[in-house]
C-alpha cells in the first residue's frame, strides 16, 4: 500500500518540510464542523472544535487528537510537528502565547491537511507497513 499522491507543492511542505506562504492556504480562515486529516496518510489529526483564528496566516489548533502528532526540536529552535503515522511535516507548535486557555498553538500548513465534513466517513489511515 502506498501513501496518497501529492502535488509538487504538497511535497515541498510535507516531504521537504518547507512552509507555505502565510494567508495562502485554503484552511487559514475556514471554520466548518468536521475533522482535519493528514493529506499524506489520512491519519485524523484535529477536530474543527480545536481550531481558532490566531490571525497568523496559517490554520491554528489548540489541541490535536491523542497520539496523532510528534514533536521535535529543530535546528532553528522551533518545535516541528509531524504526523505520528507517516511523519509528514505539518508545521510548528508554539506555547505560552496566550491565544487560548490551552496556551498552545499548532500552526499548520493547509497543504499538509485535508478537511472531512461532519457526517462524512473518514478514509482509512494508510500505514506503509500494511
N, CA, C and O atoms as CSV, one atom per row, in Angstrom:
chain,resi,resn,atom,element,x,y,z
A,1,UNK,N,N,0.842,-1.175,0.000
A,1,UNK,CA,C,0.000,0.000,0.000
A,1,UNK,C,C,0.892,1.246,0.000
A,1,UNK,O,O,1.941,1.267,0.643
A,2,UNK,N,N,0.470,2.264,-0.716
A,2,UNK,CA,C,1.249,3.493,-0.821
A,2,UNK,C,C,0.445,4.664,-0.287
A,2,UNK,O,O,-0.785,4.636,-0.258
A,3,UNK,N,N,1.161,5.683,0.131
A,3,UNK,CA,C,0.517,6.901,0.608
A,3,UNK,C,C,-0.236,7.591,-0.524
A,3,UNK,O,O,-0.053,7.253,-1.693
A,4,UNK,N,N,-1.076,8.553,-0.179
A,4,UNK,CA,C,-1.800,9.349,-1.170
A,4,UNK,C,C,-0.816,10.102,-2.062
A,4,UNK,O,O,0.274,10.472,-1.626
A,5,UNK,N,N,-1.208,10.323,-3.305
A,5,UNK,CA,C,-0.398,11.107,-4.240
A,5,UNK,C,C,-0.399,12.563,-3.785
A,5,UNK,O,O,-1.392,13.064,-3.256
A,6,UNK,N,N,0.715,13.223,-3.999
A,6,UNK,CA,C,0.876,14.625,-3.602
A,6,UNK,C,C,1.272,15.463,-4.802
A,6,UNK,O,O,1.973,14.988,-5.696
A,7,UNK,N,N,0.824,16.710,-4.822
A,7,UNK,CA,C,1.250,17.654,-5.850
A,7,UNK,C,C,2.688,18.075,-5.539
A,7,UNK,O,O,3.164,17.843,-4.428
A,8,UNK,N,N,3.385,18.688,-6.497
A,8,UNK,CA,C,4.734,19.181,-6.207
A,8,UNK,C,C,4.761,20.164,-5.028
A,8,UNK,O,O,5.689,20.130,-4.220
A,9,UNK,N,N,3.756,21.032,-4.926
A,9,UNK,CA,C,3.695,21.992,-3.815
A,9,UNK,C,C,3.500,21.275,-2.480
A,9,UNK,O,O,4.131,21.628,-1.484
A,10,UNK,N,N,2.630,20.275,-2.463
A,10,UNK,CA,C,2.406,19.491,-1.244
A,10,UNK,C,C,3.677,18.748,-0.833
A,10,UNK,O,O,3.996,18.672,0.353
A,11,UNK,N,N,4.397,18.205,-1.804
A,11,UNK,CA,C,5.659,17.507,-1.497
A,11,UNK,C,C,6.670,18.450,-0.860
A,11,UNK,O,O,7.394,18.056,0.055
A,12,UNK,N,N,6.727,19.707,-1.341
A,12,UNK,CA,C,7.662,20.678,-0.767
A,12,UNK,C,C,7.401,20.869,0.720
A,12,UNK,O,O,8.344,20.961,1.505
A,13,UNK,N,N,6.143,20.929,1.115
A,13,UNK,CA,C,5.781,21.155,2.513
A,13,UNK,C,C,5.826,19.858,3.310
A,13,UNK,O,O,6.426,19.812,4.384
A,14,UNK,N,N,5.204,18.814,2.800
A,14,UNK,CA,C,5.034,17.563,3.548
A,14,UNK,C,C,6.313,16.741,3.620
A,14,UNK,O,O,6.621,16.175,4.669
A,15,UNK,N,N,7.056,16.666,2.533
A,15,UNK,CA,C,8.264,15.830,2.490
A,15,UNK,C,C,9.524,16.651,2.766
A,15,UNK,O,O,10.385,16.222,3.535
A,16,UNK,N,N,9.639,17.827,2.145
A,16,UNK,CA,C,10.847,18.652,2.298
A,16,UNK,C,C,10.776,19.597,3.497
A,16,UNK,O,O,11.716,20.351,3.749
A,17,UNK,N,N,9.663,19.560,4.238
A,17,UNK,CA,C,9.483,20.347,5.469
A,17,UNK,C,C,9.595,21.853,5.248
A,17,UNK,O,O,10.116,22.576,6.097
A,18,UNK,N,N,9.100,22.320,4.101
A,18,UNK,CA,C,9.045,23.753,3.859
A,18,UNK,C,C,7.728,24.298,4.396
A,18,UNK,O,O,6.905,23.534,4.899
A,19,UNK,N,N,7.522,25.587,4.297
A,19,UNK,CA,C,6.313,26.232,4.810
A,19,UNK,C,C,5.631,26.982,3.686
A,19,UNK,O,O,6.281,27.671,2.901
A,20,UNK,N,N,4.295,26.842,3.612
A,20,UNK,CA,C,3.555,27.587,2.601
A,20,UNK,C,C,3.518,29.064,2.987
A,20,UNK,O,O,3.709,29.413,4.152
A,21,UNK,N,N,3.274,29.918,2.011
A,21,UNK,CA,C,3.213,31.354,2.270
A,21,UNK,C,C,2.052,31.669,3.206
A,21,UNK,O,O,0.992,31.052,3.101
A,22,UNK,N,N,2.235,32.618,4.118
A,22,UNK,CA,C,1.130,32.987,5.010
A,22,UNK,C,C,-0.063,33.522,4.222
A,22,UNK,O,O,0.095,34.176,3.191
A,23,UNK,N,N,-1.258,33.230,4.731
A,23,UNK,CA,C,-2.528,33.668,4.149
A,23,UNK,C,C,-2.783,33.099,2.759
A,23,UNK,O,O,-3.628,33.616,2.028
A,24,UNK,N,N,-2.063,32.039,2.382
A,24,UNK,CA,C,-2.251,31.441,1.063
A,24,UNK,C,C,-3.024,30.129,1.122
A,24,UNK,O,O,-3.473,29.640,0.085
A,25,UNK,N,N,-3.188,29.552,2.295
A,25,UNK,CA,C,-3.808,28.234,2.411
A,25,UNK,C,C,-5.318,28.274,2.506
A,25,UNK,O,O,-5.900,29.243,2.994
A,26,UNK,N,N,-5.945,27.210,2.031
A,26,UNK,CA,C,-7.411,27.166,1.994
A,26,UNK,C,C,-8.058,27.056,3.368
A,26,UNK,O,O,-9.245,27.356,3.497
A,27,UNK,N,N,-7.327,26.637,4.402
A,27,UNK,CA,C,-7.946,26.436,5.709
A,27,UNK,C,C,-7.610,27.525,6.736
A,27,UNK,O,O,-8.023,27.423,7.891
A,28,UNK,N,N,-6.884,28.541,6.343
A,28,UNK,CA,C,-6.481,29.585,7.292
A,28,UNK,C,C,-7.701,30.288,7.888
A,28,UNK,O,O,-7.742,30.537,9.093
A,29,UNK,N,N,-8.676,30.604,7.072
A,29,UNK,CA,C,-9.878,31.303,7.533
A,29,UNK,C,C,-11.103,30.427,7.275
A,29,UNK,O,O,-12.072,30.881,6.667
A,30,UNK,N,N,-11.066,29.184,7.729
A,30,UNK,CA,C,-12.069,28.155,7.438
A,30,UNK,C,C,-12.549,27.584,8.761
A,30,UNK,O,O,-11.743,27.128,9.571
A,31,UNK,N,N,-13.872,27.606,8.989
A,31,UNK,CA,C,-14.374,27.198,10.300
A,31,UNK,C,C,-15.631,26.331,10.210
A,31,UNK,O,O,-16.604,26.585,10.920
A,32,UNK,N,N,-15.624,25.324,9.357
A,32,UNK,CA,C,-16.742,24.383,9.269
A,32,UNK,C,C,-16.513,23.231,10.243
A,32,UNK,O,O,-15.386,22.985,10.675
A,33,UNK,N,N,-17.593,22.529,10.584
A,33,UNK,CA,C,-17.512,21.400,11.524
A,33,UNK,C,C,-17.016,20.142,10.817
A,33,UNK,O,O,-17.510,19.774,9.751
A,34,UNK,N,N,-16.034,19.495,11.430
A,34,UNK,CA,C,-15.505,18.271,10.859
A,34,UNK,C,C,-14.161,17.904,11.446
A,34,UNK,O,O,-13.821,18.297,12.562
A,35,UNK,N,N,-13.403,17.146,10.676
A,35,UNK,CA,C,-12.112,16.616,11.104
A,35,UNK,C,C,-11.056,16.936,10.057
A,35,UNK,O,O,-11.303,16.817,8.857
A,36,UNK,N,N,-9.888,17.339,10.516
A,36,UNK,CA,C,-8.747,17.565,9.631
A,36,UNK,C,C,-7.848,16.339,9.715
A,36,UNK,O,O,-7.469,15.899,10.800
A,37,UNK,N,N,-7.516,15.799,8.552
A,37,UNK,CA,C,-6.687,14.595,8.485
A,37,UNK,C,C,-5.380,14.907,7.759
A,37,UNK,O,O,-5.266,15.924,7.076
A,38,UNK,N,N,-4.398,14.022,7.914
A,38,UNK,CA,C,-3.126,14.156,7.205
A,38,UNK,C,C,-3.366,13.911,5.718
A,38,UNK,O,O,-3.974,12.909,5.343
A,39,UNK,N,N,-2.897,14.811,4.883
A,39,UNK,CA,C,-3.099,14.683,3.448
A,39,UNK,C,C,-2.320,13.501,2.866
A,39,UNK,O,O,-2.706,12.949,1.836
A,40,UNK,N,N,-1.240,13.120,3.515
A,40,UNK,CA,C,-0.401,12.035,3.001
A,40,UNK,C,C,-0.944,10.654,3.358
A,40,UNK,O,O,-0.884,9.738,2.537
A,41,UNK,N,N,-1.483,10.490,4.590
A,41,UNK,CA,C,-1.856,9.140,5.022
A,41,UNK,C,C,-3.267,9.024,5.603
A,41,UNK,O,O,-3.674,7.930,5.993
A,42,UNK,N,N,-4.017,10.116,5.669
A,42,UNK,CA,C,-5.396,10.128,6.184
A,42,UNK,C,C,-5.513,9.991,7.699
A,42,UNK,O,O,-6.620,9.813,8.206
A,43,UNK,N,N,-4.425,10.067,8.423
A,43,UNK,CA,C,-4.473,9.964,9.875
A,43,UNK,C,C,-5.271,11.147,10.440
A,43,UNK,O,O,-4.944,12.292,10.128
A,44,UNK,N,N,-6.305,10.912,11.259
A,44,UNK,CA,C,-7.029,12.030,11.874
A,44,UNK,C,C,-6.109,12.815,12.810
A,44,UNK,O,O,-5.463,12.239,13.686
A,45,UNK,N,N,-6.056,14.134,12.616
A,45,UNK,CA,C,-5.146,14.990,13.370
A,45,UNK,C,C,-5.864,15.941,14.318
A,45,UNK,O,O,-5.529,16.021,15.500
A,46,UNK,N,N,-6.865,16.670,13.790
A,46,UNK,CA,C,-7.506,17.741,14.554
A,46,UNK,C,C,-9.012,17.728,14.380
A,46,UNK,O,O,-9.522,17.445,13.297
A,47,UNK,N,N,-9.713,18.036,15.451
A,47,UNK,CA,C,-11.138,18.324,15.376
A,47,UNK,C,C,-11.292,19.797,15.030
A,47,UNK,O,O,-10.486,20.628,15.449
A,48,UNK,N,N,-12.324,20.115,14.267
A,48,UNK,CA,C,-12.586,21.521,13.956
A,48,UNK,C,C,-12.890,22.320,15.229
A,48,UNK,O,O,-12.737,23.541,15.237
A,49,UNK,N,N,-13.312,21.658,16.287
A,49,UNK,CA,C,-13.585,22.342,17.553
A,49,UNK,C,C,-12.312,22.902,18.183
A,49,UNK,O,O,-12.380,23.818,19.003
A,50,UNK,N,N,-11.159,22.366,17.811
A,50,UNK,CA,C,-9.877,22.834,18.354
A,50,UNK,C,C,-9.296,23.986,17.534
A,50,UNK,O,O,-8.289,24.576,17.926
A,51,UNK,N,N,-9.920,24.310,16.400
A,51,UNK,CA,C,-9.397,25.353,15.512
A,51,UNK,C,C,-9.791,26.742,16.031
A,51,UNK,O,O,-10.898,26.942,16.532
A,52,UNK,N,N,-8.885,27.667,15.903
A,52,UNK,CA,C,-9.166,29.051,16.277
A,52,UNK,C,C,-8.415,29.991,15.344
A,52,UNK,O,O,-7.463,29.584,14.678
A,53,UNK,N,N,-8.841,31.239,15.299
A,53,UNK,CA,C,-8.211,32.216,14.421
A,53,UNK,C,C,-7.129,32.966,15.190
A,53,UNK,O,O,-7.425,33.835,16.010
A,54,UNK,N,N,-5.885,32.626,14.917
A,54,UNK,CA,C,-4.749,33.279,15.565
A,54,UNK,C,C,-4.272,34.493,14.766
A,54,UNK,O,O,-3.356,35.196,15.192
A,55,UNK,N,N,-4.891,34.741,13.609
A,55,UNK,CA,C,-4.514,35.866,12.747
A,55,UNK,C,C,-3.021,35.818,12.407
A,55,UNK,O,O,-2.341,36.844,12.378
A,56,UNK,N,N,-2.530,34.599,12.151
A,56,UNK,CA,C,-1.105,34.427,11.879
A,56,UNK,C,C,-0.816,34.027,10.433
A,56,UNK,O,O,0.342,34.001,10.016
A,57,UNK,N,N,-1.867,33.715,9.666
A,57,UNK,CA,C,-1.665,33.343,8.273
A,57,UNK,C,C,-1.726,31.861,7.996
A,57,UNK,O,O,-1.671,31.450,6.837
A,58,UNK,N,N,-1.838,31.045,9.029
A,58,UNK,CA,C,-1.926,29.598,8.869
A,58,UNK,C,C,-3.036,29.055,9.763
A,58,UNK,O,O,-3.375,29.683,10.767
A,59,UNK,N,N,-3.609,27.899,9.420
A,59,UNK,CA,C,-4.598,27.287,10.296
A,59,UNK,C,C,-3.975,27.005,11.667
A,59,UNK,O,O,-2.858,26.495,11.758
A,60,UNK,N,N,-4.708,27.340,12.724
A,60,UNK,CA,C,-4.203,27.161,14.086
A,60,UNK,C,C,-5.170,26.310,14.900
A,60,UNK,O,O,-6.388,26.478,14.831
A,61,UNK,N,N,-4.598,25.399,15.668
A,61,UNK,CA,C,-5.374,24.496,16.517
A,61,UNK,C,C,-4.775,24.518,17.914
A,61,UNK,O,O,-3.558,24.605,18.073
A,62,UNK,N,N,-5.643,24.439,18.940
A,62,UNK,CA,C,-5.129,24.450,20.308
A,62,UNK,C,C,-4.853,23.049,20.835
A,62,UNK,O,O,-4.242,22.901,21.893
A,63,UNK,N,N,-5.291,22.015,20.117
A,63,UNK,CA,C,-5.018,20.637,20.533
A,63,UNK,C,C,-5.187,19.720,19.334
A,63,UNK,O,O,-5.797,20.086,18.330
A,64,UNK,N,N,-4.637,18.526,19.458
A,64,UNK,CA,C,-4.756,17.505,18.423
A,64,UNK,C,C,-5.400,16.263,19.045
A,64,UNK,O,O,-5.598,16.198,20.258
A,65,UNK,N,N,-5.719,15.296,18.213
A,65,UNK,CA,C,-6.210,14.028,18.735
A,65,UNK,C,C,-5.060,13.329,19.465
A,65,UNK,O,O,-3.899,13.513,19.099
A,66,UNK,N,N,-5.367,12.533,20.488
A,66,UNK,CA,C,-4.305,11.839,21.230
A,66,UNK,C,C,-3.405,11.014,20.302
A,66,UNK,O,O,-3.885,10.284,19.434
A,67,UNK,N,N,-2.118,11.146,20.504
A,67,UNK,CA,C,-1.098,10.390,19.772
A,67,UNK,C,C,-1.102,10.612,18.259
A,67,UNK,O,O,-0.586,9.777,17.516
A,68,UNK,N,N,-1.672,11.715,17.796
A,68,UNK,CA,C,-1.746,11.991,16.357
A,68,UNK,C,C,-0.508,12.688,15.823
A,68,UNK,O,O,-0.212,12.613,14.630
A,69,UNK,N,N,0.223,13.374,16.712
A,69,UNK,CA,C,1.311,14.252,16.281
A,69,UNK,C,C,2.584,13.979,17.065
A,69,UNK,O,O,2.552,13.671,18.257
A,70,UNK,N,N,3.704,14.102,16.364
A,70,UNK,CA,C,5.024,14.021,17.004
A,70,UNK,C,C,5.627,15.416,17.015
A,70,UNK,O,O,5.407,16.207,16.098
A,71,UNK,N,N,6.385,15.709,18.053
A,71,UNK,CA,C,7.082,16.993,18.161
A,71,UNK,C,C,8.584,16.748,18.180
A,71,UNK,O,O,9.066,15.790,18.784
A,72,UNK,N,N,9.311,17.630,17.509
A,72,UNK,CA,C,10.770,17.529,17.503
A,72,UNK,C,C,11.370,18.928,17.416
A,72,UNK,O,O,10.958,19.738,16.585
A,73,UNK,N,N,12.326,19.200,18.261
A,73,UNK,CA,C,13.010,20.486,18.243
A,73,UNK,C,C,13.890,20.568,16.999
A,73,UNK,O,O,14.684,19.664,16.735
A,74,UNK,N,N,13.749,21.650,16.239
A,74,UNK,CA,C,14.542,21.806,15.019
A,74,UNK,C,C,15.811,22.591,15.315
A,74,UNK,O,O,15.979,23.127,16.410
A,75,UNK,N,N,16.696,22.653,14.338
A,75,UNK,CA,C,17.968,23.362,14.484
A,75,UNK,C,C,17.773,24.853,14.727
A,75,UNK,O,O,18.632,25.499,15.327
A,76,UNK,N,N,16.642,25.411,14.264
A,76,UNK,CA,C,16.403,26.840,14.445
A,76,UNK,C,C,15.698,27.164,15.769
A,76,UNK,O,O,15.349,28.317,16.023
A,77,UNK,N,N,15.491,26.137,16.614
A,77,UNK,CA,C,14.911,26.355,17.936
A,77,UNK,C,C,13.398,26.245,17.996
A,77,UNK,O,O,12.820,26.277,19.083
A,78,UNK,N,N,12.746,26.116,16.845
A,78,UNK,CA,C,11.289,25.934,16.834
A,78,UNK,C,C,10.973,24.451,17.004
A,78,UNK,O,O,11.828,23.592,16.784
A,79,UNK,N,N,9.744,24.166,17.395
A,79,UNK,CA,C,9.306,22.776,17.539
A,79,UNK,C,C,8.486,22.386,16.323
A,79,UNK,O,O,7.392,22.905,16.099
A,80,UNK,N,N,9.031,21.466,15.544
A,80,UNK,CA,C,8.357,20.948,14.355
A,80,UNK,C,C,7.283,19.956,14.789
A,80,UNK,O,O,7.455,19.240,15.776
A,81,UNK,N,N,6.169,19.916,14.045
A,81,UNK,CA,C,5.162,18.889,14.271
A,81,UNK,C,C,4.999,18.077,12.997
A,81,UNK,O,O,4.962,18.610,11.888
A,82,UNK,N,N,4.902,16.766,13.197
A,82,UNK,CA,C,4.726,15.837,12.091
A,82,UNK,C,C,3.623,14.849,12.431
A,82,UNK,O,O,3.287,14.652,13.599
A,83,UNK,N,N,3.068,14.237,11.411
A,83,UNK,CA,C,2.063,13.200,11.593
A,83,UNK,C,C,2.729,12.008,12.278
A,83,UNK,O,O,3.793,11.561,11.850
A,84,UNK,N,N,2.114,11.499,13.328
A,84,UNK,CA,C,2.683,10.369,14.068
A,84,UNK,C,C,2.660,9.089,13.247
A,84,UNK,O,O,3.423,8.166,13.533
A,85,UNK,N,N,1.809,9.010,12.240
A,85,UNK,CA,C,1.722,7.799,11.426
A,85,UNK,C,C,2.745,7.772,10.300
A,85,UNK,O,O,3.405,6.754,10.090
A,86,UNK,N,N,2.887,8.889,9.564
A,86,UNK,CA,C,3.735,8.868,8.363
A,86,UNK,C,C,4.867,9.897,8.384
A,86,UNK,O,O,5.634,9.988,7.425
A,87,UNK,N,N,4.978,10.654,9.442
A,87,UNK,CA,C,5.983,11.717,9.637
A,87,UNK,C,C,5.878,12.865,8.617
A,87,UNK,O,O,6.858,13.570,8.376
A,88,UNK,N,N,4.710,13.049,8.029
A,88,UNK,CA,C,4.504,14.194,7.143
A,88,UNK,C,C,4.689,15.475,7.945
A,88,UNK,O,O,4.176,15.594,9.058
A,89,UNK,N,N,5.419,16.433,7.383
A,89,UNK,CA,C,5.614,17.721,8.042
A,89,UNK,C,C,4.301,18.481,8.037
A,89,UNK,O,O,3.686,18.663,6.986
A,90,UNK,N,N,3.869,18.925,9.212
A,90,UNK,CA,C,2.612,19.660,9.352
A,90,UNK,C,C,2.832,21.144,9.596
A,90,UNK,O,O,2.083,21.975,9.083
A,91,UNK,N,N,3.847,21.482,10.372
A,91,UNK,CA,C,4.099,22.873,10.722
A,91,UNK,C,C,4.895,22.958,12.007
A,91,UNK,O,O,5.877,22.239,12.190
A,92,UNK,N,N,4.458,23.859,12.914
A,92,UNK,CA,C,5.180,24.089,14.169
A,92,UNK,C,C,4.190,24.212,15.311
A,92,UNK,O,O,3.014,24.507,15.102
A,93,UNK,N,N,4.674,23.987,16.507
A,93,UNK,CA,C,3.850,24.180,17.692
A,93,UNK,C,C,4.492,25.274,18.544
A,93,UNK,O,O,5.709,25.313,18.728
A,94,UNK,N,N,3.646,26.152,19.054
A,94,UNK,CA,C,4.109,27.254,19.896
A,94,UNK,C,C,3.340,27.215,21.207
A,94,UNK,O,O,2.149,26.907,21.232
A,95,UNK,N,N,4.024,27.525,22.283
A,95,UNK,CA,C,3.417,27.521,23.614
A,95,UNK,C,C,3.571,28.892,24.270
A,95,UNK,O,O,4.434,29.691,23.906
A,96,UNK,N,N,2.705,29.129,25.245
A,96,UNK,CA,C,2.774,30.333,26.090
A,96,UNK,C,C,2.581,31.632,25.321
A,96,UNK,O,O,3.207,32.642,25.643
A,97,UNK,N,N,1.725,31.615,24.316
A,97,UNK,CA,C,1.411,32.838,23.578
A,97,UNK,C,C,0.144,33.517,24.104
A,97,UNK,O,O,-0.090,34.695,23.832
A,98,UNK,N,N,-0.673,32.773,24.856
A,98,UNK,CA,C,-1.871,33.340,25.448
A,98,UNK,C,C,-3.080,33.437,24.539
A,98,UNK,O,O,-4.033,34.140,24.876
A,99,UNK,N,N,-3.080,32.758,23.396
A,99,UNK,CA,C,-4.226,32.813,22.488
A,99,UNK,C,C,-5.456,32.097,23.038
A,99,UNK,O,O,-6.583,32.549,22.833
A,100,UNK,N,N,-5.241,30.975,23.741
A,100,UNK,CA,C,-6.341,30.151,24.231
A,100,UNK,C,C,-6.042,29.703,25.663
A,100,UNK,O,O,-4.941,29.906,26.177
A,101,UNK,N,N,-7.044,29.091,26.292
A,101,UNK,CA,C,-6.840,28.552,27.644
A,101,UNK,C,C,-5.781,27.452,27.636
A,101,UNK,O,O,-5.031,27.298,28.600
A,102,UNK,N,N,-5.724,26.695,26.553
A,102,UNK,CA,C,-4.715,25.629,26.448
A,102,UNK,C,C,-3.310,26.208,26.312
A,102,UNK,O,O,-2.327,25.536,26.621
A,103,UNK,N,N,-3.215,27.466,25.844
A,103,UNK,CA,C,-1.942,28.161,25.702
A,103,UNK,C,C,-0.975,27.433,24.763
A,103,UNK,O,O,0.241,27.447,24.953
A,104,UNK,N,N,-1.564,26.795,23.739
A,104,UNK,CA,C,-0.804,26.049,22.740
A,104,UNK,C,C,-1.363,26.412,21.369
A,104,UNK,O,O,-2.574,26.562,21.202
A,105,UNK,N,N,-0.472,26.552,20.391
A,105,UNK,CA,C,-0.906,26.802,19.012
A,105,UNK,C,C,-0.174,25.868,18.072
A,105,UNK,O,O,1.044,25.951,17.912
A,106,UNK,N,N,-0.929,24.981,17.453
A,106,UNK,CA,C,-0.408,24.150,16.372
A,106,UNK,C,C,-0.574,24.985,15.111
A,106,UNK,O,O,-1.691,25.138,14.617
A,107,UNK,N,N,0.494,25.513,14.594
A,107,UNK,CA,C,0.500,26.348,13.396
A,107,UNK,C,C,0.745,25.407,12.220
A,107,UNK,O,O,1.861,24.929,12.016
A,108,UNK,N,N,-0.306,25.149,11.451
A,108,UNK,CA,C,-0.310,24.046,10.498
A,108,UNK,C,C,-0.440,24.542,9.065
A,108,UNK,O,O,-1.193,25.479,8.800
A,109,UNK,N,N,0.276,23.933,8.155
A,109,UNK,CA,C,0.165,24.255,6.735
A,109,UNK,C,C,-1.110,23.652,6.162
A,109,UNK,O,O,-1.384,22.471,6.372
A,110,UNK,N,N,-1.892,24.450,5.439
A,110,UNK,CA,C,-3.093,23.928,4.773
A,110,UNK,C,C,-2.739,22.811,3.799
A,110,UNK,O,O,-3.510,21.868,3.625
A,111,UNK,N,N,-1.571,22.917,3.165
A,111,UNK,CA,C,-1.163,21.891,2.196
A,111,UNK,C,C,-0.911,20.533,2.849
A,111,UNK,O,O,-0.859,19.521,2.150
A,112,UNK,N,N,-0.755,20.489,4.163
A,112,UNK,CA,C,-0.471,19.237,4.862
A,112,UNK,C,C,-1.723,18.514,5.352
A,112,UNK,O,O,-1.653,17.357,5.768
A,113,UNK,N,N,-2.866,19.192,5.303
A,113,UNK,CA,C,-4.079,18.621,5.878
A,113,UNK,C,C,-5.225,18.615,4.868
A,113,UNK,O,O,-5.196,19.326,3.863
A,114,UNK,N,N,-6.225,17.799,5.158
A,114,UNK,CA,C,-7.437,17.729,4.341
A,114,UNK,C,C,-8.630,17.730,5.288
A,114,UNK,O,O,-8.585,17.088,6.338
A,115,UNK,N,N,-9.675,18.430,4.940
A,115,UNK,CA,C,-10.860,18.544,5.776
A,115,UNK,C,C,-11.922,17.541,5.352
A,115,UNK,O,O,-12.225,17.393,4.169
A,116,UNK,N,N,-12.482,16.852,6.350
A,116,UNK,CA,C,-13.603,15.938,6.129
A,116,UNK,C,C,-14.785,16.488,6.932
A,116,UNK,O,O,-14.712,16.536,8.160
A,117,UNK,N,N,-15.874,16.905,6.270
A,117,UNK,CA,C,-17.005,17.485,6.990
A,117,UNK,C,C,-17.678,16.478,7.926
A,117,UNK,O,O,-17.658,15.273,7.674
A,118,UNK,N,N,-18.273,16.986,9.006
A,118,UNK,CA,C,-19.048,16.148,9.905
A,118,UNK,C,C,-20.132,15.437,9.094
A,118,UNK,O,O,-20.796,16.049,8.258
A,119,UNK,N,N,-20.300,14.156,9.349
A,119,UNK,CA,C,-21.292,13.361,8.626
A,119,UNK,C,C,-20.693,12.521,7.518
A,119,UNK,O,O,-21.302,11.539,7.093
A,120,UNK,N,N,-19.510,12.884,7.038
A,120,UNK,CA,C,-18.825,12.068,6.026
A,120,UNK,C,C,-17.897,11.095,6.722
A,120,UNK,O,O,-17.303,11.413,7.752
A,121,UNK,N,N,-17.775,9.900,6.149
A,121,UNK,CA,C,-16.869,8.899,6.705
A,121,UNK,C,C,-15.427,9.323,6.493
A,121,UNK,O,O,-15.067,9.851,5.441
A,122,UNK,N,N,-14.609,9.084,7.507
A,122,UNK,CA,C,-13.179,9.339,7.360
A,122,UNK,C,C,-12.571,8.212,6.538
A,122,UNK,O,O,-12.934,7.051,6.727
A,123,UNK,N,N,-11.655,8.529,5.633
A,123,UNK,CA,C,-10.976,7.456,4.889
A,123,UNK,C,C,-10.072,6.688,5.830
A,123,UNK,O,O,-9.634,7.241,6.839
A,124,UNK,N,N,-9.776,5.427,5.533
A,124,UNK,CA,C,-8.888,4.661,6.414
A,124,UNK,C,C,-7.474,5.239,6.401
A,124,UNK,O,O,-6.993,5.722,5.376
A,125,UNK,N,N,-6.834,5.181,7.540
A,125,UNK,CA,C,-5.441,5.630,7.640
A,125,UNK,C,C,-4.563,4.654,6.885
A,125,UNK,O,O,-4.715,3.440,7.016
A,126,UNK,N,N,-3.649,5.183,6.099
A,126,UNK,CA,C,-2.729,4.356,5.314
A,126,UNK,C,C,-1.453,4.149,6.121
A,126,UNK,O,O,-0.809,5.113,6.534
A,127,UNK,N,N,-1.094,2.901,6.342
A,127,UNK,CA,C,0.164,2.554,7.004
A,127,UNK,C,C,1.069,1.899,5.977
A,127,UNK,O,O,0.680,0.916,5.346
A,128,UNK,N,N,2.260,2.425,5.802
A,128,UNK,CA,C,3.203,1.868,4.818
A,128,UNK,C,C,3.555,0.414,5.101
A,128,UNK,O,O,3.943,-0.315,4.188
A,129,UNK,N,N,3.427,-0.008,6.333
A,129,UNK,CA,C,3.796,-1.389,6.692
A,129,UNK,C,C,2.677,-2.389,6.442
A,129,UNK,O,O,2.842,-3.575,6.724
A,130,UNK,N,N,1.551,-1.938,5.922
A,130,UNK,CA,C,0.439,-2.857,5.665
A,130,UNK,C,C,0.694,-3.654,4.422
A,130,UNK,O,O,-0.131,-4.484,4.041
